[in-house]
Amino acid sequence: MDEIRPWLFIGRYRDTLYKEALDQKSIQAMLQMAELVEHPGIESLFLHVEDMDAIPTKMIEKGILFLHEQVGQGHNILISCGAGINRSTAYCVIALKEIEGLGLFEAFKEVLRHHPEALPNLPVWESLCEYYDEEVPYLEVMRLAAKNQ
């Protein structure tokens, strides 16, 4: 589990399993895409988002609503998927765009800076670009990620 911001963390499925580790980071909400894991005192939302497919608009909007609700309550949020590479990166980018007003590429740079394995796949990145009406060539995302390795 890596800290992107004091209120935003990114991780993989296994990071959702251990309540003690979540408590150490003061996690009060989890946005999950691998499997629903629930703990007392932690708000959880599971989004059925396939790993290699584009994110449907409805799922982007559900995630945005959850993020705004949780940040509005002052909650620290863990965003997780299976491996913590693709889908969780996308939703962390969404979080930074929605909460801090960053552009998609700037938000991706921030996620990558704190979580070196971050790399949304092409259909996921394209779905973000389409949703936010921003043109950020996937080649730029891949170049930045490769530089970071």
ZITAMO-V102107 format. One record per pair of residues at least 24 apart in sequence whose ideal C-beta (glycine too) atoms are under 7 Angstrom apart, sorted by the first residue. I is the first residue (numbers start at 1). J is the second residue. D is the distance in whole Angstrom. If there is no record, write none. Layout:
i j d
I J D
I J D
//
This chain:
i j d
1 25 7
1 78 7
2 114 5
2 115 4
3 114 6
4 92 6
4 110 7
4 111 6
4 114 5
4 115 7
7 71 6
7 76 5
7 77 7
8 77 6
8 92 6
8 95 6
9 76 7
9 77 7
9 78 5
10 79 6
10 84 6
10 88 5
10 89 7
10 92 5
10 111 7
10 115 5
11 78 6
11 80 5
11 84 5
11 88 7
12 80 6
12 81 7
12 82 6
12 83 5
12 84 4
13 80 6
13 82 5
15 78 7
15 80 6
16 78 7
16 80 5
22 78 7
25 76 6
26 76 5
27 76 5
27 78 5
28 75 4
28 76 6
29 70 4
29 75 4
29 77 5
30 78 5
30 80 7
31 63 6
31 66 6
31 67 7
31 77 6
31 79 5
31 91 6
32 80 5
33 81 4
33 87 5
33 88 7
34 80 7
34 81 5
34 82 4
43 70 6
43 75 7
49 87 5
51 82 7
51 86 6
51 87 6
52 121 6
52 123 7
53 123 6
54 123 4
54 124 6
54 126 6
54 127 4
55 90 6
55 124 6
55 127 4
57 131 6
60 94 7
60 131 5
63 91 5
63 94 6
64 94 6
64 98 6
67 94 7
67 95 5
67 98 6
67 99 7
68 98 7
71 99 6
84 117 7
85 117 5
85 118 7
85 119 6
86 119 7
86 120 5
86 121 5
86 124 6
87 124 7
89 118 4
89 119 7
89 120 5
90 120 5
90 124 5
90 128 6
93 128 6
94 128 7
97 132 7
103 134 6
104 128 6
104 129 7
104 132 6
104 134 5
104 136 5
105 136 5
105 140 7
108 141 6
109 144 7
112 144 6
112 145 6
112 148 5
116 148 5
119 145 5
//
